[in-house]
Amino acid sequence: MSATDQTRHAVTTYFEAWRARDFARLRTVLAPDVSFVGALGRAKGADDCLAGLRGMAESVMTDLVLHARVVDGADAITWFDLVSGDTTLPTANWSHVEDGLITRIRVTFDPRPLVERTGR
């Protein structure tokens, strides 16, 4: 399997599992030392990363609407809407994959609508 194919598989699994709230499956594509940096927080390691994704899924996310994904070798950019009730947050996610596992995740979106709605 090429690096691009490995990346596409890992990132597709990540989003499908997160959307389905299947955290056991999601963990299968995270490297033990994965790092996450996003608009609302940071995480280091698979357990910390999963805790953050679970928290978003259980307290914020009502759906994910995927629009586009570009995969080039070990890197993927996914453009999606993070839906939280009646709030939609256009979001970009960059993931880096090594040996079939996601090692780095960077996420950016404008958190103001979410912060204003939840008071966080």
C-alpha positions in Angstrom: 0.0 0.0 0.0 1.4 3.4 -1.0 1.9 6.2 1.6 -1.0 8.1 0.0 -3.2 5.0 0.3 -2.2 4.5 4.0 -2.9 8.1 4.7 -6.3 8.0 3.0 -7.2 4.9 4.9 -6.1 6.3 8.3 -7.9 9.6 7.9 -11.1 8.1 6.5 -11.2 5.7 9.5 -10.5 8.6 11.9 -13.5 10.6 10.6 -15.9 7.7 10.1 -15.1 6.4 13.6 -15.3 9.9 15.3 -18.7 10.6 13.6 -20.0 7.2 14.7 -18.5 7.7 18.2 -16.6 4.4 17.8 -13.6 5.3 19.9 -12.1 1.8 19.9 -12.0 1.9 16.1 -10.7 5.5 16.1 -7.8 4.4 18.4 -6.6 1.9 15.8 -5.4 4.7 13.6 -3.7 6.9 16.2 0.0 6.6 16.9 0.8 6.2 20.7 2.5 9.5 20.7 0.0 11.4 18.4 -0.1 15.1 19.0 -3.2 17.3 18.5 -3.4 21.1 18.4 -6.7 22.8 17.8 -8.7 26.0 18.4 -10.0 24.7 21.8 -7.1 22.7 23.1 -4.1 20.5 22.8 -3.5 16.8 23.4 -0.4 14.6 23.6 -0.6 10.8 23.3 -3.4 8.6 22.1 -5.3 8.5 25.4 -5.3 12.3 25.7 -6.3 12.7 22.1 -9.1 10.2 22.4 -10.4 11.9 25.6 -10.5 15.3 23.7 -12.3 13.8 20.7 -14.7 11.9 22.9 -15.4 15.1 24.8 -16.2 17.0 21.6 -18.4 14.2 20.4 -20.4 13.9 23.6 -20.7 17.6 24.6 -20.4 19.6 21.4 -20.7 17.7 18.1 -24.1 16.6 16.8 -22.7 15.8 13.3 -19.8 16.1 10.9 -20.4 17.0 7.3 -17.4 16.2 5.1 -16.9 18.3 2.0 -13.4 17.6 0.7 -10.2 15.7 1.4 -6.9 16.1 -0.3 -4.2 13.4 0.3 -0.6 13.8 -0.7 1.8 11.1 0.5 1.8 11.2 4.3 -0.4 14.3 4.6 -4.1 14.9 4.4 -6.3 18.0 4.6 -10.0 17.5 5.3 -12.5 20.3 5.0 -15.7 19.7 7.0 -18.5 21.3 9.0 -18.5 20.5 12.7 -22.2 20.8 13.5 -23.2 21.6 17.1 -27.0 21.9 17.4 -27.9 24.9 15.2 -24.3 26.1 14.9 -22.1 25.1 12.0 -18.3 25.5 12.2 -16.4 25.2 8.9 -13.3 23.4 9.9 -9.9 22.4 8.4 -8.0 19.4 9.7 -4.4 18.5 8.7 -3.3 15.0 9.6 0.2 13.5 9.1 0.5 9.7 8.9 3.5 7.5 9.4 3.4 3.7 9.0 -0.4 3.8 8.7 -0.9 5.7 12.0 -1.8 9.4 12.5 1.1 11.1 14.3 0.0 14.8 14.1 -3.3 16.5 13.9 -3.8 20.2 13.5 -7.3 21.7 13.4 -8.5 25.2 12.8 -11.9 26.9 12.9 -13.4 30.1 14.2 -14.6 29.1 17.7 -16.6 32.3 18.4 -20.0 31.0 17.5 -19.5 28.0 19.8 -18.1 30.1 22.6 -20.9 32.6 22.3 -23.5 29.8 22.3 -22.1 27.7 25.2 -20.4 30.5 27.2 -17.1 28.5 27.2 
